[in-house]
Amino acid sequence: MSGESVSRPVGRLVVVGAGQAGVHVVSALRRSGHDGDVTLIGGEDHLPYQRPPLSKAFLKDPHPAHIVFHQAEHYDSIGVRLLCGDPTRGIDRDHGLVVLESGVEVPYDHLVLATGSRPRTLDELSSAGNVFTVHGWSDSCRLHERLGGARSMLLIGGGFIGLEVATVASELGCEVTVVEQATRVLGHMLPPLVADFLAGRHAESGVKFRFGETITSFGFDANGDVRWATTSSGARVDADVVAVGIGSQPRVDLAERAGLDTADGIIVDEHLTTSDPRISAVGDCIRFPAGSRSCRLTSVQHATDSAQYLAKALLGTRPGYDPVPWFWTDQAGVKVQITGMPGRSADRSELIGDVSTGRFAVWRYDGDEFIGGEAVGMPREHLKMRRELAETRRSSRATG
């Protein structure tokens, strides 16, 4: 399919997944004037909540006010039926039903999958009580409790969420060691200048890095908890707590069981429609067309953008989904804001500001075309980048 989406009757709309994308779909539909039945289904026994604070403010002070989107009364007030604590078991496409674990069947005329992603884990550590990923409310609460009495933490992998956790652990007095098999942190997302700056800021707060190394073995105590790890260089790293930050994978199980097309994500077209025209998908779980290739993004902004796009597309004619990607992270005392598709290589870059002051920006180009950049402690520069990239996209569509 190509071109603009065509408005179609929404009728009874059901959203599976009550995270960032799911909440924004139902909210945007109501703001746009949809007055049909809307049901939002979440598998966790909590009100819908935000995930970014789980590795930051909530990890230091796990109070629901840090993360809950709205109280239950809000969903009643906008006419959204909220079903929490009853995970979705399956989809009956022939009869237009979502089947929950409890056996409850929820009928739909149009279904939206907002199932998100799940963290990658290490099977050999599945039974250790002091090993954590930070993805859900309970993960962050349990890690908060452990960090209270911990003196050392091993972080396996140097990604965004792991380094945010390392920041909190260091602030709480833990000696943190990061084992990263690459030669620098965030090499797939950041240029060397920015990645090295971040690692330096972490090192200033006492975080130790072991780059170019992997874990070869673990030592366990009588309770089955990890107490040390040996790296490929032969080094021993002691740990009261272990955090695993080795990436994520899309939650496609439900889509696969329903017979929808998947490939490292739920396959959607430019209007975020799956291989079943009665089912759309949004957020971290989707793989969508981006120019001549397909793309999967894992970010709060993509979840929000795709949700808001879909709500409008369901109710009216819209061009294809073409986001201006941007991301951010707060760690080691600085905010890094990123514009553009991750992993796209540049043939030249321009530096604004002074790295030594902790306030600088890197503009990256492919020839004369601006393709993205990073701003450290310079939010206005970040906004300029977003505006510039949006204009580049508009110009490209106009001439393409």
DONU-64903 format. One record per residue (C-alpha): residue number from 1; residue in three letters; x, z, y. Coordinates in nm, 2 decimals. Layout:
N
<seq=NUM, type=ALA, u=X, w=Z, v=Y>
...
end
This chain:
400
<seq=1, type=MET, u=0.00, w=0.00, v=0.00>
<seq=2, type=SER, u=0.11, w=-0.05, v=0.36>
<seq=3, type=GLY, u=-0.02, w=-0.04, v=0.71>
<seq=4, type=GLU, u=-0.28, w=0.21, v=0.84>
<seq=5, type=SER, u=-0.48, w=0.46, v=0.63>
<seq=6, type=VAL, u=-0.85, w=0.41, v=0.63>
<seq=7, type=SER, u=-1.09, w=0.69, v=0.69>
<seq=8, type=ARG, u=-1.27, w=0.80, v=0.37>
<seq=9, type=PRO, u=-1.54, w=1.06, v=0.31>
<seq=10, type=VAL, u=-1.38, w=1.39, v=0.24>
<seq=11, type=GLY, u=-1.68, w=1.58, v=0.11>
<seq=12, type=ARG, u=-1.57, w=1.89, v=-0.09>
<seq=13, type=LEU, u=-1.20, w=1.94, v=-0.03>
<seq=14, type=VAL, u=-0.98, w=2.16, v=-0.25>
<seq=15, type=VAL, u=-0.62, w=2.25, v=-0.17>
<seq=16, type=VAL, u=-0.40, w=2.39, v=-0.45>
<seq=17, type=GLY, u=-0.11, w=2.59, v=-0.30>
<seq=18, type=ALA, u=-0.15, w=2.85, v=-0.03>
<seq=19, type=GLY, u=0.19, w=2.82, v=0.14>
<seq=20, type=GLN, u=0.30, w=2.66, v=0.46>
<seq=21, type=ALA, u=0.16, w=2.31, v=0.38>
<seq=22, type=GLY, u=-0.17, w=2.43, v=0.22>
<seq=23, type=VAL, u=-0.26, w=2.66, v=0.51>
<seq=24, type=HIS, u=-0.18, w=2.39, v=0.76>
<seq=25, type=VAL, u=-0.40, w=2.14, v=0.58>
<seq=26, type=VAL, u=-0.71, w=2.35, v=0.59>
<seq=27, type=SER, u=-0.64, w=2.47, v=0.95>
<seq=28, type=ALA, u=-0.58, w=2.11, v=1.07>
<seq=29, type=LEU, u=-0.90, w=1.99, v=0.90>
<seq=30, type=ARG, u=-1.11, w=2.25, v=1.08>
<seq=31, type=ARG, u=-0.94, w=2.18, v=1.41>
<seq=32, type=SER, u=-1.01, w=1.81, v=1.36>
<seq=33, type=GLY, u=-1.38, w=1.87, v=1.31>
<seq=34, type=HIS, u=-1.42, w=1.85, v=0.93>
<seq=35, type=ASP, u=-1.73, w=2.06, v=0.85>
<seq=36, type=GLY, u=-1.75, w=2.01, v=0.47>
<seq=37, type=ASP, u=-1.66, w=2.26, v=0.20>
<seq=38, type=VAL, u=-1.30, w=2.36, v=0.20>
<seq=39, type=THR, u=-1.13, w=2.58, v=-0.07>
<seq=40, type=LEU, u=-0.77, w=2.70, v=-0.06>
<seq=41, type=ILE, u=-0.63, w=2.82, v=-0.39>
<seq=42, type=GLY, u=-0.32, w=3.04, v=-0.42>
<seq=43, type=GLY, u=-0.17, w=3.17, v=-0.74>
<seq=44, type=GLU, u=-0.01, w=3.48, v=-0.60>
<seq=45, type=ASP, u=-0.20, w=3.80, v=-0.55>
<seq=46, type=HIS, u=-0.13, w=3.81, v=-0.18>
<seq=47, type=LEU, u=-0.28, w=3.66, v=0.14>
<seq=48, type=PRO, u=-0.11, w=3.33, v=0.22>
<seq=49, type=TYR, u=0.23, w=3.39, v=0.37>
<seq=50, type=GLN, u=0.54, w=3.23, v=0.53>
<seq=51, type=ARG, u=0.85, w=3.20, v=0.32>
<seq=52, type=PRO, u=1.13, w=3.16, v=0.58>
<seq=53, type=PRO, u=1.14, w=3.53, v=0.68>
<seq=54, type=LEU, u=1.18, w=3.63, v=0.31>
<seq=55, type=SER, u=1.56, w=3.58, v=0.34>
<seq=56, type=LYS, u=1.58, w=3.72, v=0.69>
<seq=57, type=ALA, u=1.36, w=3.97, v=0.88>
<seq=58, type=PHE, u=1.14, w=4.05, v=0.58>
<seq=59, type=LEU, u=1.44, w=4.12, v=0.36>
<seq=60, type=LYS, u=1.55, w=4.39, v=0.60>
<seq=61, type=ASP, u=1.20, w=4.53, v=0.66>
<seq=62, type=PRO, u=0.95, w=4.41, v=0.40>
<seq=63, type=HIS, u=0.63, w=4.46, v=0.61>
<seq=64, type=PRO, u=0.34, w=4.21, v=0.56>
<seq=65, type=ALA, u=0.32, w=4.16, v=0.93>
<seq=66, type=HIS, u=0.64, w=3.96, v=0.92>
<seq=67, type=ILE, u=0.50, w=3.70, v=0.69>
<seq=68, type=VAL, u=0.12, w=3.68, v=0.65>
<seq=69, type=PHE, u=-0.03, w=3.38, v=0.83>
<seq=70, type=HIS, u=-0.38, w=3.53, v=0.88>
<seq=71, type=GLN, u=-0.59, w=3.82, v=0.76>
<seq=72, type=ALA, u=-0.87, w=3.74, v=0.52>
<seq=73, type=GLU, u=-1.13, w=3.75, v=0.80>
<seq=74, type=HIS, u=-0.97, w=3.44, v=0.96>
<seq=75, type=TYR, u=-1.04, w=3.22, v=0.66>
<seq=76, type=ASP, u=-1.40, w=3.34, v=0.66>
<seq=77, type=SER, u=-1.43, w=3.27, v=1.03>
<seq=78, type=ILE, u=-1.33, w=2.90, v=0.99>
<seq=79, type=GLY, u=-1.53, w=2.85, v=0.68>
<seq=80, type=VAL, u=-1.25, w=2.83, v=0.42>
<seq=81, type=ARG, u=-1.31, w=2.97, v=0.08>
<seq=82, type=LEU, u=-0.99, w=3.15, v=-0.02>
<seq=83, type=LEU, u=-0.91, w=3.21, v=-0.38>
<seq=84, type=CYS, u=-0.59, w=3.42, v=-0.44>
<seq=85, type=GLY, u=-0.43, w=3.57, v=-0.75>
<seq=86, type=ASP, u=-0.58, w=3.31, v=-0.99>
<seq=87, type=PRO, u=-0.32, w=3.03, v=-1.07>
<seq=88, type=THR, u=-0.44, w=2.68, v=-1.13>
<seq=89, type=ARG, u=-0.42, w=2.59, v=-1.50>
<seq=90, type=GLY, u=-0.52, w=2.22, v=-1.48>
<seq=91, type=ILE, u=-0.70, w=1.93, v=-1.32>
<seq=92, type=ASP, u=-0.99, w=1.75, v=-1.48>
<seq=93, type=ARG, u=-0.97, w=1.42, v=-1.29>
<seq=94, type=ASP, u=-1.26, w=1.26, v=-1.48>
<seq=95, type=HIS, u=-1.50, w=1.53, v=-1.36>
<seq=96, type=GLY, u=-1.33, w=1.62, v=-1.03>
<seq=97, type=LEU, u=-1.25, w=1.98, v=-1.13>
<seq=98, type=VAL, u=-0.97, w=2.22, v=-1.07>
<seq=99, type=VAL, u=-0.95, w=2.47, v=-1.36>
<seq=100, type=LEU, u=-0.81, w=2.82, v=-1.29>
<seq=101, type=GLU, u=-0.64, w=3.06, v=-1.53>
<seq=102, type=SER, u=-0.95, w=3.27, v=-1.53>
<seq=103, type=GLY, u=-1.16, w=2.98, v=-1.65>
<seq=104, type=VAL, u=-1.33, w=2.93, v=-1.31>
<seq=105, type=GLU, u=-1.39, w=2.56, v=-1.24>
<seq=106, type=VAL, u=-1.37, w=2.45, v=-0.87>
<seq=107, type=PRO, u=-1.53, w=2.10, v=-0.81>
<seq=108, type=TYR, u=-1.37, w=1.86, v=-0.56>
<seq=109, type=ASP, u=-1.44, w=1.53, v=-0.40>
<seq=110, type=HIS, u=-1.08, w=1.52, v=-0.27>
<seq=111, type=LEU, u=-0.79, w=1.73, v=-0.39>
<seq=112, type=VAL, u=-0.47, w=1.81, v=-0.21>
<seq=113, type=LEU, u=-0.17, w=1.94, v=-0.40>
<seq=114, type=ALA, u=0.06, w=2.16, v=-0.20>
<seq=115, type=THR, u=0.25, w=2.32, v=-0.49>
<seq=116, type=GLY, u=0.59, w=2.34, v=-0.32>
<seq=117, type=SER, u=0.91, w=2.40, v=-0.50>
<seq=118, type=ARG, u=1.08, w=2.66, v=-0.72>
<seq=119, type=PRO, u=1.44, w=2.79, v=-0.71>
<seq=120, type=ARG, u=1.68, w=2.67, v=-0.98>
<seq=121, type=THR, u=1.79, w=2.96, v=-1.20>
<seq=122, type=LEU, u=2.06, w=3.04, v=-1.45>
<seq=123, type=ASP, u=1.92, w=3.09, v=-1.80>
<seq=124, type=GLU, u=2.19, w=3.33, v=-1.91>
<seq=125, type=LEU, u=2.09, w=3.57, v=-1.63>
<seq=126, type=SER, u=1.72, w=3.57, v=-1.69>
<seq=127, type=SER, u=1.70, w=3.92, v=-1.83>
<seq=128, type=ALA, u=1.94, w=4.09, v=-1.59>
<seq=129, type=GLY, u=1.75, w=4.32, v=-1.36>
<seq=130, type=ASN, u=2.00, w=4.29, v=-1.07>
<seq=131, type=VAL, u=1.99, w=3.91, v=-1.04>
<seq=132, type=PHE, u=1.77, w=3.76, v=-0.78>
<seq=133, type=THR, u=1.65, w=3.43, v=-0.63>
<seq=134, type=VAL, u=1.46, w=3.47, v=-0.30>
<seq=135, type=HIS, u=1.15, w=3.25, v=-0.31>
<seq=136, type=GLY, u=0.85, w=3.48, v=-0.32>
<seq=137, type=TRP, u=0.72, w=3.80, v=-0.17>
<seq=138, type=SER, u=0.80, w=4.01, v=-0.47>
<seq=139, type=ASP, u=1.15, w=3.86, v=-0.50>
<seq=140, type=SER, u=1.24, w=3.97, v=-0.14>
<seq=141, type=CYS, u=1.08, w=4.32, v=-0.19>
<seq=142, type=ARG, u=1.28, w=4.38, v=-0.51>
<seq=143, type=LEU, u=1.61, w=4.26, v=-0.35>
<seq=144, type=HIS, u=1.54, w=4.48, v=-0.05>
<seq=145, type=GLU, u=1.52, w=4.78, v=-0.28>
<seq=146, type=ARG, u=1.84, w=4.69, v=-0.46>
<seq=147, type=LEU, u=2.04, w=4.62, v=-0.15>
<seq=148, type=GLY, u=1.96, w=4.97, v=-0.03>
<seq=149, type=GLY, u=2.21, w=5.13, v=-0.27>
<seq=150, type=ALA, u=2.44, w=4.84, v=-0.33>
<seq=151, type=ARG, u=2.81, w=4.82, v=-0.23>
<seq=152, type=SER, u=2.88, w=4.46, v=-0.34>
<seq=153, type=MET, u=2.69, w=4.14, v=-0.38>
<seq=154, type=LEU, u=2.79, w=3.81, v=-0.55>
<seq=155, type=LEU, u=2.63, w=3.50, v=-0.41>
<seq=156, type=ILE, u=2.64, w=3.20, v=-0.65>
<seq=157, type=GLY, u=2.60, w=2.89, v=-0.43>
<seq=158, type=GLY, u=2.65, w=2.85, v=-0.06>
<seq=159, type=GLY, u=2.31, w=2.70, v=0.05>
<seq=160, type=PHE, u=2.09, w=2.79, v=0.35>
<seq=161, type=ILE, u=1.88, w=3.06, v=0.18>
<seq=162, type=GLY, u=2.17, w=3.22, v=0.00>
<seq=163, type=LEU, u=2.38, w=3.24, v=0.32>
<seq=164, type=GLU, u=2.09, w=3.39, v=0.51>
<seq=165, type=VAL, u=2.07, w=3.66, v=0.23>
<seq=166, type=ALA, u=2.44, w=3.71, v=0.26>
<seq=167, type=THR, u=2.40, w=3.77, v=0.63>
<seq=168, type=VAL, u=2.14, w=4.05, v=0.56>
<seq=169, type=ALA, u=2.35, w=4.20, v=0.28>
<seq=170, type=SER, u=2.66, w=4.21, v=0.50>
<seq=171, type=GLU, u=2.47, w=4.38, v=0.78>
<seq=172, type=LEU, u=2.35, w=4.64, v=0.53>
<seq=173, type=GLY, u=2.71, w=4.72, v=0.44>
<seq=174, type=CYS, u=2.76, w=4.51, v=0.12>
<seq=175, type=GLU, u=3.09, w=4.34, v=0.05>
<seq=176, type=VAL, u=2.97, w=3.99, v=-0.02>
<seq=177, type=THR, u=3.16, w=3.72, v=-0.22>
<seq=178, type=VAL, u=3.03, w=3.37, v=-0.22>
<seq=179, type=VAL, u=3.13, w=3.14, v=-0.52>
<seq=180, type=GLU, u=3.08, w=2.78, v=-0.42>
<seq=181, type=GLN, u=3.19, w=2.49, v=-0.64>
<seq=182, type=ALA, u=3.22, w=2.25, v=-0.34>
<seq=183, type=THR, u=3.50, w=2.27, v=-0.09>
<seq=184, type=ARG, u=3.28, w=2.40, v=0.19>
<seq=185, type=VAL, u=2.93, w=2.55, v=0.24>
<seq=186, type=LEU, u=2.63, w=2.32, v=0.30>
<seq=187, type=GLY, u=2.84, w=2.00, v=0.26>
<seq=188, type=HIS, u=2.53, w=1.80, v=0.17>
<seq=189, type=MET, u=2.36, w=1.90, v=0.50>
<seq=190, type=LEU, u=2.62, w=1.96, v=0.76>
<seq=191, type=PRO, u=2.93, w=1.78, v=0.89>
<seq=192, type=PRO, u=3.26, w=1.96, v=0.82>
<seq=193, type=LEU, u=3.29, w=2.08, v=1.18>
<seq=194, type=VAL, u=2.96, w=2.27, v=1.17>
<seq=195, type=ALA, u=3.00, w=2.39, v=0.81>
<seq=196, type=ASP, u=3.35, w=2.53, v=0.87>
<seq=197, type=PHE, u=3.22, w=2.70, v=1.19>
<seq=198, type=LEU, u=2.95, w=2.87, v=0.99>
<seq=199, type=ALA, u=3.19, w=2.98, v=0.71>
<seq=200, type=GLY, u=3.42, w=3.12, v=0.98>
<seq=201, type=ARG, u=3.14, w=3.32, v=1.14>
<seq=202, type=HIS, u=3.05, w=3.47, v=0.80>
<seq=203, type=ALA, u=3.42, w=3.55, v=0.73>
<seq=204, type=GLU, u=3.44, w=3.74, v=1.06>
<seq=205, type=SER, u=3.16, w=3.97, v=0.93>
<seq=206, type=GLY, u=3.35, w=4.03, v=0.61>
<seq=207, type=VAL, u=3.20, w=3.77, v=0.37>
<seq=208, type=LYS, u=3.46, w=3.63, v=0.13>
<seq=209, type=PHE, u=3.44, w=3.27, v=0.00>
<seq=210, type=ARG, u=3.58, w=3.12, v=-0.32>
<seq=211, type=PHE, u=3.55, w=2.75, v=-0.27>
<seq=212, type=GLY, u=3.61, w=2.49, v=-0.54>
<seq=213, type=GLU, u=3.53, w=2.75, v=-0.81>
<seq=214, type=THR, u=3.26, w=2.81, v=-1.07>
<seq=215, type=ILE, u=3.15, w=3.11, v=-1.27>
<seq=216, type=THR, u=3.29, w=3.10, v=-1.63>
<seq=217, type=SER, u=3.16, w=3.43, v=-1.76>
<seq=218, type=PHE, u=2.97, w=3.74, v=-1.67>
<seq=219, type=GLY, u=3.02, w=4.10, v=-1.76>
<seq=220, type=PHE, u=2.71, w=4.32, v=-1.84>
<seq=221, type=ASP, u=2.65, w=4.69, v=-1.85>
<seq=222, type=ALA, u=2.46, w=4.88, v=-2.12>
<seq=223, type=ASN, u=2.13, w=4.80, v=-1.94>
<seq=224, type=GLY, u=2.19, w=4.43, v=-1.93>
<seq=225, type=ASP, u=2.27, w=4.41, v=-1.56>
<seq=226, type=VAL, u=2.56, w=4.20, v=-1.43>
<seq=227, type=ARG, u=2.85, w=4.41, v=-1.32>
<seq=228, type=TRP, u=3.12, w=4.14, v=-1.27>
<seq=229, type=ALA, u=3.18, w=3.77, v=-1.30>
<seq=230, type=THR, u=3.49, w=3.57, v=-1.38>
<seq=231, type=THR, u=3.56, w=3.25, v=-1.19>
<seq=232, type=SER, u=3.73, w=2.93, v=-1.30>
<seq=233, type=SER, u=4.05, w=3.04, v=-1.12>
<seq=234, type=GLY, u=4.05, w=3.36, v=-1.33>
<seq=235, type=ALA, u=3.94, w=3.59, v=-1.05>
<seq=236, type=ARG, u=3.71, w=3.88, v=-1.12>
<seq=237, type=VAL, u=3.43, w=3.95, v=-0.87>
<seq=238, type=ASP, u=3.25, w=4.28, v=-0.90>
<seq=239, type=ALA, u=2.89, w=4.29, v=-0.81>
<seq=240, type=ASP, u=2.61, w=4.55, v=-0.78>
<seq=241, type=VAL, u=2.37, w=4.27, v=-0.70>
<seq=242, type=VAL, u=2.38, w=3.90, v=-0.78>
<seq=243, type=ALA, u=2.19, w=3.64, v=-0.57>
<seq=244, type=VAL, u=2.15, w=3.28, v=-0.70>
<seq=245, type=GLY, u=2.12, w=3.01, v=-0.44>
<seq=246, type=ILE, u=2.18, w=2.68, v=-0.63>
<seq=247, type=GLY, u=1.90, w=2.47, v=-0.49>
<seq=248, type=SER, u=1.54, w=2.41, v=-0.58>
<seq=249, type=GLN, u=1.32, w=2.17, v=-0.77>
<seq=250, type=PRO, u=0.97, w=2.04, v=-0.69>
<seq=251, type=ARG, u=0.67, w=2.20, v=-0.87>
<seq=252, type=VAL, u=0.53, w=1.90, v=-1.05>
<seq=253, type=ASP, u=0.40, w=2.06, v=-1.37>
<seq=254, type=LEU, u=0.04, w=2.05, v=-1.27>
<seq=255, type=ALA, u=0.06, w=1.69, v=-1.15>
<seq=256, type=GLU, u=0.24, w=1.58, v=-1.47>
<seq=257, type=ARG, u=-0.03, w=1.75, v=-1.69>
<seq=258, type=ALA, u=-0.29, w=1.56, v=-1.49>
<seq=259, type=GLY, u=-0.12, w=1.23, v=-1.55>
<seq=260, type=LEU, u=-0.01, w=1.16, v=-1.19>
<seq=261, type=ASP, u=0.31, w=0.97, v=-1.12>
<seq=262, type=THR, u=0.62, w=1.19, v=-1.07>
<seq=263, type=ALA, u=0.99, w=1.15, v=-1.03>
<seq=264, type=ASP, u=1.17, w=1.45, v=-0.88>
<seq=265, type=GLY, u=0.85, w=1.51, v=-0.69>
<seq=266, type=ILE, u=0.49, w=1.39, v=-0.69>
<seq=267, type=ILE, u=0.50, w=1.02, v=-0.59>
<seq=268, type=VAL, u=0.29, w=0.94, v=-0.29>
<seq=269, type=ASP, u=0.25, w=0.64, v=-0.07>
<seq=270, type=GLU, u=0.30, w=0.62, v=0.31>
<seq=271, type=HIS, u=-0.05, w=0.79, v=0.35>
<seq=272, type=LEU, u=0.05, w=1.07, v=0.11>
<seq=273, type=THR, u=-0.19, w=0.95, v=-0.16>
<seq=274, type=THR, u=-0.09, w=1.00, v=-0.52>
<seq=275, type=SER, u=-0.15, w=0.75, v=-0.80>
<seq=276, type=ASP, u=-0.51, w=0.88, v=-0.80>
<seq=277, type=PRO, u=-0.68, w=0.79, v=-0.48>
<seq=278, type=ARG, u=-0.89, w=1.11, v=-0.49>
<seq=279, type=ILE, u=-0.57, w=1.32, v=-0.48>
<seq=280, type=SER, u=-0.32, w=1.36, v=-0.20>
<seq=281, type=ALA, u=-0.01, w=1.58, v=-0.19>
<seq=282, type=VAL, u=0.20, w=1.74, v=0.09>
<seq=283, type=GLY, u=0.51, w=1.95, v=0.15>
<seq=284, type=ASP, u=0.81, w=2.02, v=-0.06>
<seq=285, type=CYS, u=0.65, w=1.88, v=-0.38>
<seq=286, type=ILE, u=0.62, w=1.52, v=-0.27>
<seq=287, type=ARG, u=0.85, w=1.22, v=-0.28>
<seq=288, type=PHE, u=0.74, w=0.98, v=-0.01>
<seq=289, type=PRO, u=0.86, w=0.64, v=0.12>
<seq=290, type=ALA, u=1.12, w=0.65, v=0.40>
<seq=291, type=GLY, u=1.22, w=0.30, v=0.50>
<seq=292, type=SER, u=1.37, w=0.12, v=0.21>
<seq=293, type=ARG, u=1.41, w=0.43, v=-0.01>
<seq=294, type=SER, u=1.21, w=0.73, v=-0.12>
<seq=295, type=CYS, u=1.28, w=1.08, v=0.01>
<seq=296, type=ARG, u=1.20, w=1.44, v=-0.07>
<seq=297, type=LEU, u=1.24, w=1.70, v=0.20>
<seq=298, type=THR, u=1.23, w=2.08, v=0.16>
<seq=299, type=SER, u=1.16, w=2.24, v=0.50>
<seq=300, type=VAL, u=0.90, w=2.43, v=0.69>
<seq=301, type=GLN, u=0.86, w=2.15, v=0.94>
<seq=302, type=HIS, u=0.81, w=1.88, v=0.68>
<seq=303, type=ALA, u=0.54, w=2.10, v=0.52>
<seq=304, type=THR, u=0.37, w=2.14, v=0.85>
<seq=305, type=ASP, u=0.41, w=1.78, v=0.96>
<seq=306, type=SER, u=0.28, w=1.63, v=0.63>
<seq=307, type=ALA, u=-0.01, w=1.87, v=0.63>
<seq=308, type=GLN, u=-0.12, w=1.79, v=0.98>
<seq=309, type=TYR, u=-0.07, w=1.41, v=0.92>
<seq=310, type=LEU, u=-0.29, w=1.43, v=0.61>
<seq=311, type=ALA, u=-0.57, w=1.61, v=0.78>
<seq=312, type=LYS, u=-0.59, w=1.34, v=1.04>
<seq=313, type=ALA, u=-0.55, w=1.06, v=0.79>
<seq=314, type=LEU, u=-0.84, w=1.19, v=0.58>
<seq=315, type=LEU, u=-1.06, w=1.19, v=0.88>
<seq=316, type=GLY, u=-0.96, w=0.87, v=1.06>
<seq=317, type=THR, u=-0.73, w=0.57, v=1.07>
<seq=318, type=ARG, u=-0.36, w=0.66, v=1.09>
<seq=319, type=PRO, u=-0.03, w=0.47, v=1.06>
<seq=320, type=GLY, u=0.19, w=0.58, v=0.77>
<seq=321, type=TYR, u=0.37, w=0.91, v=0.75>
<seq=322, type=ASP, u=0.70, w=0.88, v=0.93>
<seq=323, type=PRO, u=0.83, w=1.22, v=1.03>
<seq=324, type=VAL, u=1.12, w=1.31, v=1.26>
<seq=325, type=PRO, u=1.29, w=1.55, v=1.02>
<seq=326, type=TRP, u=1.43, w=1.87, v=1.16>
<seq=327, type=PHE, u=1.55, w=2.20, v=1.01>
<seq=328, type=TRP, u=1.69, w=2.53, v=1.12>
<seq=329, type=THR, u=1.87, w=2.84, v=0.99>
<seq=330, type=ASP, u=1.95, w=3.18, v=1.14>
<seq=331, type=GLN, u=2.27, w=3.33, v=0.98>
<seq=332, type=ALA, u=2.59, w=3.49, v=1.07>
<seq=333, type=GLY, u=2.46, w=3.57, v=1.42>
<seq=334, type=VAL, u=2.39, w=3.21, v=1.52>
<seq=335, type=LYS, u=2.10, w=2.96, v=1.50>
<seq=336, type=VAL, u=2.18, w=2.61, v=1.37>
<seq=337, type=GLN, u=1.92, w=2.34, v=1.43>
<seq=338, type=ILE, u=1.95, w=2.01, v=1.25>
<seq=339, type=THR, u=1.78, w=1.68, v=1.33>
<seq=340, type=GLY, u=1.76, w=1.37, v=1.11>
<seq=341, type=MET, u=1.75, w=1.29, v=0.74>
<seq=342, type=PRO, u=2.00, w=1.50, v=0.54>
<seq=343, type=GLY, u=2.29, w=1.31, v=0.37>
<seq=344, type=ARG, u=2.28, w=1.00, v=0.59>
<seq=345, type=SER, u=2.64, w=0.91, v=0.68>
<seq=346, type=ALA, u=2.76, w=0.84, v=1.03>
<seq=347, type=ASP, u=3.05, w=0.62, v=1.14>
<seq=348, type=ARG, u=3.10, w=0.82, v=1.46>
<seq=349, type=SER, u=3.00, w=1.14, v=1.63>
<seq=350, type=GLU, u=3.01, w=1.30, v=1.98>
<seq=351, type=LEU, u=3.08, w=1.67, v=2.04>
<seq=352, type=ILE, u=2.90, w=1.85, v=2.33>
<seq=353, type=GLY, u=3.01, w=2.19, v=2.43>
<seq=354, type=ASP, u=3.29, w=2.41, v=2.29>
<seq=355, type=VAL, u=3.31, w=2.52, v=1.93>
<seq=356, type=SER, u=3.51, w=2.83, v=2.02>
<seq=357, type=THR, u=3.22, w=2.96, v=2.23>
<seq=358, type=GLY, u=2.96, w=2.92, v=1.95>
<seq=359, type=ARG, u=2.76, w=2.69, v=2.16>
<seq=360, type=PHE, u=2.80, w=2.32, v=2.07>
<seq=361, type=ALA, u=2.62, w=2.02, v=1.94>
<seq=362, type=VAL, u=2.73, w=1.72, v=1.73>
<seq=363, type=TRP, u=2.55, w=1.38, v=1.79>
<seq=364, type=ARG, u=2.59, w=1.14, v=1.50>
<seq=365, type=TYR, u=2.56, w=0.76, v=1.51>
<seq=366, type=ASP, u=2.56, w=0.46, v=1.28>
<seq=367, type=GLY, u=2.69, w=0.20, v=1.51>
<seq=368, type=ASP, u=2.49, w=0.23, v=1.83>
<seq=369, type=GLU, u=2.19, w=0.39, v=1.66>
<seq=370, type=PHE, u=2.15, w=0.77, v=1.68>
<seq=371, type=ILE, u=2.07, w=0.90, v=1.33>
<seq=372, type=GLY, u=2.08, w=1.28, v=1.38>
<seq=373, type=GLY, u=2.28, w=1.58, v=1.48>
<seq=374, type=GLU, u=2.33, w=1.95, v=1.48>
<seq=375, type=ALA, u=2.30, w=2.20, v=1.76>
<seq=376, type=VAL, u=2.45, w=2.55, v=1.74>
<seq=377, type=GLY, u=2.32, w=2.79, v=1.99>
<seq=378, type=MET, u=2.19, w=2.50, v=2.21>
<seq=379, type=PRO, u=1.81, w=2.47, v=2.16>
<seq=380, type=ARG, u=1.77, w=2.23, v=2.46>
<seq=381, type=GLU, u=2.03, w=1.99, v=2.30>
<seq=382, type=HIS, u=1.83, w=2.01, v=1.98>
<seq=383, type=LEU, u=1.51, w=1.91, v=2.16>
<seq=384, type=LYS, u=1.70, w=1.62, v=2.32>
<seq=385, type=MET, u=1.80, w=1.50, v=1.97>
<seq=386, type=ARG, u=1.45, w=1.52, v=1.84>
<seq=387, type=ARG, u=1.32, w=1.32, v=2.14>
<seq=388, type=GLU, u=1.60, w=1.06, v=2.10>
<seq=389, type=LEU, u=1.54, w=1.02, v=1.73>
<seq=390, type=ALA, u=1.16, w=0.99, v=1.78>
<seq=391, type=GLU, u=1.23, w=0.71, v=2.04>
<seq=392, type=THR, u=1.47, w=0.54, v=1.80>
<seq=393, type=ARG, u=1.20, w=0.54, v=1.53>
<seq=394, type=ARG, u=0.94, w=0.40, v=1.77>
<seq=395, type=SER, u=1.17, w=0.12, v=1.88>
<seq=396, type=SER, u=1.26, w=0.04, v=1.52>
<seq=397, type=ARG, u=0.89, w=0.02, v=1.42>
<seq=398, type=ALA, u=0.81, w=-0.20, v=1.72>
<seq=399, type=THR, u=1.09, w=-0.45, v=1.64>
<seq=400, type=GLY, u=1.05, w=-0.43, v=1.26>
end
